[in-house]
Amino acid sequence: MSRAAEAGIVVMAVLALAGAFTWLGPVLKPFLVAVFLFYVTQFGAKMLARIGLGPHTAYTGLLGIVIILAVLFGQLVYREAAIFVNKWPKYEGRITKAINSLPQVDQLLPDVVGIGRSASPAAEARGEDTAAGPPPTPPAAPAEAASSGQLGELFGSFSKSALDYVLRHTLGVAEVFVLVLVYLVFLFVGSRKLPERIRRAFPGEQAERLLSIGDGITRSMERFMAVKTIVGLGMGATAGLLMYGFGLDHWLLWAFLFFASNYITYIGSIVACIPPIVMAFLDLNSVTAAVVLGVLLVANRMLWIDFVEIRMSGKELNLDPTLMFLWLSYWGWAWGVLGLLLAYPMMAAVKIALTHMKGAAGWAVLLSEE
């Protein structure tokens, strides 16, 4: 088989797989979340096993800890989000007022606007001198005054739509959480029996080769999910301390946003900086304090993402930014917020699998940044 035919088959297989995943989204989304959470918890379960706990006890204890922490922290974040939603009309009014106070285009560029105006045909017919410029502009009529607030009205409409979208999809993610826990329990139970089933199904060297590939993929995925989780926790914790120190309202909500957005690689942590910086200018009494907090939050993001995460992940998990942005765009369109969270882990899983599959390492190189 020629290389062109082989490449065509691979591309068609990827497209068919993506189409199947999109169509089966309602079923696969909670399962994929459970799979990635399973890899996140592997490190903790192994640490518990090292202190003398059996595998079953370690997994059970870790699952209980994860559920308790998730419920408690989820309640705190939900409470902060509900308070913020109730206070949003006040913030929206202040932002709209600030937008409406901005100078209009004809005030910023009076000469350009004046040049663009031409004398009316009636004035030319009367022989009036138009070289001296247009006549004075009469006071703005009520309709014209209303037009100056169109930008503020546009912001208000957009903010309501965006807030409704986030809340609607957040509730959808909360509904998936129960299914995720069910899948996670079955993954904990089934993972211990999988190697033995593979040995019974494929006796001899084939079983050992499959187990070797599986171990490589498991180690890489554990490392990947551990890096994303540790960096997200570190970035969220330090950002939360900074915001708490400056007295910013709803700092816990923004800290959680930093943590969760780290799974949306490249753009998530950048977008997470915007809400707390905007709120700093609205909540803090000093503009200087708001500027300093904004600079510190951006520097904190750069420290954790551009330094710590790159050093911890290494070259194996680096992905091409253009392909990653296209991947994020597609899964964000197909699965919403949850698709954005799962996009990077799915692409990383594909690259890791290709790296450990015989004859497919070249395709993994094409997905790499370097």
N, C-alpha and C positions, 0 to 999 in steps of 0.2 A: 504494500500500500504506500502511495506517495505521501510526502509530508503535507502537501496541500489538502489531500483528501483526509488525512488524519486531523489536520487543524480544523477542517470544515465539520467533521464529526464531533470534535470536542466543543466547538462553538454551538452547534445545534443541540448537543446534549445539555450545555449550560443554559441555553434559552428555554429548552423544554423543562428543565428542572426548576428554573425560576418561575415559569408559567404555572407549573404544578404547585409550587409553594404558595404562589399568589392565590390560586383558586382554593387551596386548602388552608388558607390563612386562619379562619376561626378555630380550626382544630390544632394547627401547628404552633400558633403563637404561644399559648400557655406551655406547650411541651418544650419548645425551644428555650423559653425563659427558665424552665425547670432544669434543662440540660446545662445551661450556662451557670445557674446557681449551684448545680451539683459540682461543677468544676471549681467554683469559688470555695465551696465548703470542704473540698478534698484536703487542702492544706491544714485547715483547722482540725479535721478528723484525724489526720496523721499525727498532729501534735498531741492530741488527746491520747492516741494510741501509744505514743512514746512514753507517756507518764504512767503507763500500766493498765489503761483501760482496754478492754477487748474491742474488736472492730464493731460489733453490734452495739455495745454500750456507748462507744465513741460517737457513732453516727446518730444514735437516738438522742444522746445528750446534746450534741451539736444542733440537731434539728429543733429540739425544744428551746435551746438558747436563741436560735435564729428567729423562731416564731414569736417568742416573748419580746425580743428586741424590736422586731418588725412591727408588732402590734402597738407597743408603747410609743415608739418613735413615730409611727404612722398617725397615732392619735394626736401627738403634739403638732406634727406638721399640718394635719387636717384642721386643727383648731386655729393655728396661725393663718392658714389659707382662708378659713371662713371669716376671721376678723378682718383680714386684708380686703376681701371681697366686699364686706359691709362698708369699709372705709373708702373704697375705690371712688365713689362719686365725688368725695371731697378732693381727692388727689386729681381726679379728672378735671374738675372745675378749675383747680389751680393751674394745671398744665394748659388747659384751653385758654385761660386768661393770659398766660405768658405768651402763648402763640399769637393770640390776637393783638398783643401789645407790640409785636415785631413790626418794624417799618415796612410799608408796602413798596412794591416795585417802583411806582411812580415817584415815591419819596427818595428812594435810593438812587435812581437814575433819572432825574428830572430833565436833564439836557437831552438824553437819548430819547426819552418819551416825547419831549417837545419837538425834536427834529422829525420824529416819525409822524407828527400830526401835520396835516396839510390844510391850507385854507379852504373854506367851503366855496363851491362855485358861485354862490350869491355874493360873497365878499370880493371875489375876483371880478365879477361883473360890475361892482360898484367902484372898482379901481382902488380898493383899500391896500395899503402897504402891508404886505405879508412878510417882508424881510426882517422886520423888527421882532418877529416871533409870534407865537399864538397869543390870543387874548387871554386874560387871566381866567383861570378855571373857577367856575362858580362853586359855592359850597356844595359838598356832597349831599345828594338827595338821600332820603331814607333807604331807597333800594341800593344805592351805591355803598352806603354805610354798612348795609347788611352784607354786601358782597365781601367786605374786608374780613368778616368772620367766617368765611367759607372754609378756610384752612382749619380753624378750630373745630367747626362742625364735622369736617372730614376726620379729624383725629378722634372726636367723640364716637363717631360711627364705627371707625376702625377698632378702637379700644373695646367697645362692647362686643363686636364680632370676635375679636381675638380672645377676650376673656371667656365668652361662651364656648368657643372652640376648645380652649385648654381645659375648662371644667368638664365639658362633655366627654372628652377623651380621657381625662383623668379618672372619671367615674368608670369608664370602660376598662381601664387598667386595673382598677380596684376589683371589679367583678371577675377579672381573670385570675386574681391572686389566689382564690380558693382552689381553682383547678391546678395552678402551679404547685401548691403544697401537696395535692394528691399525687401529681406526677413525680414530685421530688421524693416522696415516700417510696414509691415503686422503683425509682431509680436507685435509691439507697439499697433496697432489698435485692433487686435484680443484678446490680453490678458485682456483687460478691459471687454470684453463681455463673456469670457469663464466661469466664475463662474455662471453667470445666465443661460447659456446654460446647464451646468451640473445639476443645480437644476431643470430645466425643463425636462431634459432627465431621471434623477434618483430622483424622489421625495422621501422625507422622510429622514430617517437616513442614507441610502446608499449615498445620495448626500453629506451630511455633513461629512461622513467618507472619501469619496473621496477628498473633499475639504481640510480636515484636513491633509491627506497624501500629497496632492499637496502643501499645505502651508509649511509643514515641508521640503519637497524637495526644494521648492523655497528658503526658508531661508538658508538652508545649501549651495545651489549652489551660492546664492548671497554672502555669506560669503567666500566661496572658491574662487570665481572669484575676489572678492574684495581684498583678501589677496594676491593672485598671482599678481594682477595688482599693488597694492600699493608697494609690495616688489620689483617687477620688475622696477617700476618707481624710487624707492629709490636707488636701486642698480645701475641702469643705470645713474641716475643723479650724484651720488657721484663718480662713476667711471669716468664719463665724466669730472667732475671738477678736479679729480686727473690727468687725461691725458692732459687736457688743461693747468693745472698748470705746468706740465713738458714740455710743448711745443710739444706734440706728434701730428704728422699729422693725419688727418682723425679721430680725436677723437670723432666727432659726430656719425660717422658710427659705431665705436666700442661701444659707449654708447648705441646706438639703439640695437646693437647685444646683449648686456647684458640684456636689457629690454625684447626683444622678446624671447631670449633663456630661460628665467625663466619659460616659459610655458612648456618647455621640461624638466621635472623634473629629478633631480639627475645628469644628464649628460650635460644638456644644459648650465648651468652657469659655469661648469668646462671647457667645450669646448670654451666658450666665452672668457675665460682668455688667451687662447693661441695666437690668432692673435695680440692683442695689445702688449703682452710681446715680441713676435718675432719682431714686427715692432719697438719696443722701442730700441732693440739692433741695428737695421738698421738705424733708423732715429736720435736717440739722439747721441750727440758727446761724451758723457761720459758713459763708461760701468757701473760705479758706479750708475749713475742716472737711467740707464736702470734696474739694479738689484733692486734698491730701489722702483722704480715704479712697477716692477713685484711683489715684496713682498706686497706692499700696495694694489694692485688689488686683489691678492689672499686673503689678510686679509679682504678686503671690501666684497668679495664674501662670506667668512665664516661668517662675522658679519650678513649680511642680510639673508642668507639661513639657516645657522646652529643655529642662535639665534633668530632673529626677526620673520622669517617665522614660525618656529616651535612653538614659543610662541603664535603667532596670530592664527594659524590654529588649534592648539590643537590636541587631539588624534583622533577626528572624521574623519579628512581628511588624516591621515597617512596611507600609503599603503605599502604592502610588497615589498621590493626592488627587489626581484627575479622575482615576478610576473610582477612588473612594467617594468623591463628591457625586459622581454619577450613580454609584451604588446607593448612597444615602438618599439622593433625590428620588430614586425609583421606590425604595422601600418606605420612605416617608409618604409618598403618594399612595402606595398600595395598602400600607398597614397603619398609617398615621404616626402618632407619637411612639407607640410601641415598636413600629418598624424602624424608626430612627435609633431607638435604643438597641435593637437587635442587629442592625446593619453591619456595624464594624465587627462584632463577634462572629457573625456568619461568614463574612469575607475572610477574617483571620482563620476561621476553621477550614475554609476551602483551601487557603494557602498552605496551612499546616498539613492537611491531608495530602495535597499534591507533593509537598516536600518529602513525605515519607512513602510515597507510592513509587514503585519501580517504573522508570521511564517517563515520569511526569514532573520531574524536578524543574525542567525548563519552563513549564507553565507557571510554576511558583516564582521563578525569577521574573517573569513578565509582570507579575502582580506587585513586585517589590519597588520601593522608591529608588533604590540604587541598582 
